[in-house]
Amino acid sequence: MSNRYAIGEKDSRPWGSWEVVAGGDDYVVKRIVVSPGARLSLQRHKHREEHWIVVQGEGVVTRDAERIPVSSGVAVYLPLGCVHRVENPGAGDLVFIEVQRGDPLDENDIERLEDDYGRAEAAETPATQ
């Protein structure tokens, strides 16, 4: 098993921020903050499943074809390979705890299908390889 995160590791993103708060060989726990009016990429993962537990604010989770309203105390399971995102239509921060399980665990296991910030992966063509 390979967890490539360090406790205390953090990053700012166009939609908000994340920080690693715990971890082990086969899991990592992040605190994720989504800014008002922002949303994460529509994405999927090849090597991990995720569990999200909302602790502050309200939002909407897309899980494959479902749109799930979420608020404090609501948990959502995202199985390996499902297409997902979370958005914060509210006026305050949306905060959730994310538990990742898989191998390996790192930031390279994100396939962005749509992104409001121009980070979606373009299909490789001979001109872009």
C-alpha positions as a Markdown table, in Angstrom:
| # | Residue | x | y | z |
|---|---|---|---|---|
| 1 | Met | 0.0 | 0.0 | 0.0 |
| 2 | Ser | 1.2 | 3.5 | -0.8 |
| 3 | Asn | 0.0 | 6.7 | 0.8 |
| 4 | Arg | 2.1 | 9.6 | -0.7 |
| 5 | Tyr | 0.6 | 12.3 | 1.5 |
| 6 | Ala | 2.1 | 13.8 | 4.6 |
| 7 | Ile | 0.0 | 14.9 | 7.6 |
| 8 | Gly | -0.1 | 18.7 | 7.5 |
| 9 | Glu | 0.3 | 18.8 | 3.7 |
| 10 | Lys | -2.0 | 21.5 | 2.2 |
| 11 | Asp | -2.7 | 23.2 | -1.0 |
| 12 | Ser | -4.8 | 26.1 | -2.3 |
| 13 | Arg | -7.0 | 25.6 | -5.4 |
| 14 | Pro | -9.1 | 27.9 | -7.5 |
| 15 | Trp | -12.2 | 26.5 | -5.7 |
| 16 | Gly | -10.8 | 26.6 | -2.1 |
| 17 | Ser | -8.3 | 24.5 | -0.2 |
| 18 | Trp | -7.4 | 21.1 | 1.3 |
| 19 | Glu | -5.3 | 19.9 | 4.2 |
| 20 | Val | -4.2 | 16.4 | 5.2 |
| 21 | Val | -5.3 | 15.8 | 8.8 |
| 22 | Ala | -4.6 | 12.1 | 9.2 |
| 23 | Gly | -3.4 | 9.1 | 7.3 |
| 24 | Gly | -2.0 | 5.6 | 7.2 |
| 25 | Asp | -0.6 | 3.1 | 4.7 |
| 26 | Asp | -4.0 | 2.7 | 2.9 |
| 27 | Tyr | -6.0 | 5.8 | 3.8 |
| 28 | Val | -5.8 | 9.6 | 4.0 |
| 29 | Val | -8.1 | 12.0 | 5.7 |
| 30 | Lys | -8.4 | 15.6 | 4.3 |
| 31 | Arg | -10.3 | 18.7 | 5.5 |
| 32 | Ile | -11.6 | 20.3 | 2.3 |
| 33 | Val | -13.0 | 23.9 | 2.1 |
| 34 | Val | -15.0 | 24.9 | -1.0 |
| 35 | Ser | -15.4 | 28.7 | -1.4 |
| 36 | Pro | -18.9 | 30.3 | -1.9 |
| 37 | Gly | -20.0 | 30.0 | -5.5 |
| 38 | Ala | -17.2 | 27.5 | -6.4 |
| 39 | Arg | -17.1 | 23.9 | -7.4 |
| 40 | Leu | -14.6 | 21.1 | -7.9 |
| 41 | Ser | -13.8 | 19.6 | -11.3 |
| 42 | Leu | -16.1 | 16.9 | -12.6 |
| 43 | Gln | -13.7 | 14.0 | -12.0 |
| 44 | Arg | -13.1 | 10.4 | -11.3 |
| 45 | His | -10.3 | 8.3 | -9.8 |
| 46 | Lys | -8.7 | 5.0 | -11.0 |
| 47 | His | -7.1 | 4.0 | -7.7 |
| 48 | Arg | -9.3 | 5.3 | -4.8 |
| 49 | Glu | -12.8 | 5.5 | -3.3 |
| 50 | Glu | -13.8 | 8.4 | -1.2 |
| 51 | His | -16.2 | 9.1 | 1.7 |
| 52 | Trp | -17.3 | 12.7 | 2.2 |
| 53 | Ile | -18.8 | 14.0 | 5.4 |
| 54 | Val | -20.1 | 17.6 | 5.4 |
| 55 | Val | -19.3 | 19.4 | 8.6 |
| 56 | Gln | -20.2 | 23.0 | 7.7 |
| 57 | Gly | -22.4 | 24.7 | 5.0 |
| 58 | Glu | -24.6 | 23.4 | 2.3 |
| 59 | Gly | -23.8 | 22.2 | -1.2 |
| 60 | Val | -24.7 | 19.8 | -4.0 |
| 61 | Val | -22.7 | 16.6 | -4.8 |
| 62 | Thr | -22.9 | 15.1 | -8.3 |
| 63 | Arg | -22.3 | 11.3 | -8.2 |
| 64 | Asp | -22.6 | 9.8 | -11.7 |
| 65 | Ala | -26.2 | 10.8 | -12.8 |
| 66 | Glu | -27.4 | 11.8 | -9.2 |
| 67 | Arg | -27.4 | 15.3 | -7.8 |
| 68 | Ile | -27.4 | 15.0 | -4.0 |
| 69 | Pro | -28.2 | 18.1 | -1.7 |
| 70 | Val | -25.8 | 18.0 | 1.3 |
| 71 | Ser | -25.5 | 19.9 | 4.6 |
| 72 | Ser | -23.8 | 19.4 | 7.9 |
| 73 | Gly | -23.9 | 15.8 | 9.0 |
| 74 | Val | -24.6 | 14.3 | 5.6 |
| 75 | Ala | -22.2 | 11.6 | 4.3 |
| 76 | Val | -21.8 | 10.6 | 0.6 |
| 77 | Tyr | -19.9 | 7.5 | -0.6 |
| 78 | Leu | -18.0 | 7.8 | -3.9 |
| 79 | Pro | -17.0 | 4.4 | -5.2 |
| 80 | Leu | -13.9 | 3.8 | -7.3 |
| 81 | Gly | -14.4 | 5.1 | -10.8 |
| 82 | Cys | -17.6 | 7.1 | -10.3 |
| 83 | Val | -17.8 | 10.5 | -11.9 |
| 84 | His | -18.3 | 13.2 | -9.2 |
| 85 | Arg | -17.9 | 16.8 | -8.0 |
| 86 | Val | -19.2 | 19.0 | -5.2 |
| 87 | Glu | -20.4 | 22.6 | -5.6 |
| 88 | Asn | -21.1 | 25.4 | -3.1 |
| 89 | Pro | -24.0 | 27.6 | -4.2 |
| 90 | Gly | -24.1 | 29.2 | -0.7 |
| 91 | Ala | -22.8 | 32.5 | 0.8 |
| 92 | Gly | -20.5 | 30.8 | 3.3 |
| 93 | Asp | -17.7 | 28.1 | 3.1 |
| 94 | Leu | -18.7 | 24.5 | 2.5 |
| 95 | Val | -16.4 | 22.3 | 4.6 |
| 96 | Phe | -16.2 | 18.5 | 4.5 |
| 97 | Ile | -14.0 | 15.7 | 5.7 |
| 98 | Glu | -12.8 | 13.4 | 2.9 |
| 99 | Val | -11.6 | 9.8 | 3.7 |
| 100 | Gln | -9.7 | 8.3 | 0.7 |
| 101 | Arg | -8.9 | 4.5 | 0.5 |
| 102 | Gly | -6.9 | 3.0 | -2.2 |
| 103 | Asp | -3.4 | 2.3 | -3.6 |
| 104 | Pro | -1.6 | 4.5 | -4.5 |
| 105 | Leu | -3.0 | 7.6 | -2.8 |
| 106 | Asp | -1.7 | 10.8 | -4.4 |
| 107 | Glu | -2.8 | 13.9 | -6.3 |
| 108 | Asn | -2.0 | 12.2 | -9.6 |
| 109 | Asp | -5.1 | 10.0 | -9.4 |
| 110 | Ile | -7.5 | 12.7 | -10.7 |
| 111 | Glu | -9.0 | 12.5 | -14.2 |
| 112 | Arg | -10.7 | 15.9 | -14.8 |
| 113 | Leu | -13.6 | 15.6 | -17.2 |
| 114 | Glu | -14.9 | 19.2 | -16.9 |
| 115 | Asp | -13.3 | 22.1 | -15.0 |
| 116 | Asp | -14.4 | 25.7 | -14.5 |
| 117 | Tyr | -10.7 | 26.8 | -14.2 |
| 118 | Gly | -9.2 | 25.3 | -17.4 |
| 119 | Arg | -7.6 | 22.2 | -15.9 |
| 120 | Ala | -9.6 | 19.5 | -17.6 |
| 121 | Glu | -7.4 | 17.0 | -19.4 |
| 122 | Ala | -7.5 | 17.4 | -23.2 |
| 123 | Ala | -7.5 | 14.2 | -25.3 |
| 124 | Glu | -4.0 | 13.5 | -26.5 |
| 125 | Thr | -3.5 | 13.9 | -30.2 |
| 126 | Pro | -0.2 | 13.7 | -32.0 |
| 127 | Ala | 0.1 | 17.5 | -31.7 |
| 128 | Thr | -0.3 | 17.5 | -27.9 |
| 129 | Gln | 1.7 | 14.4 | -26.9 |
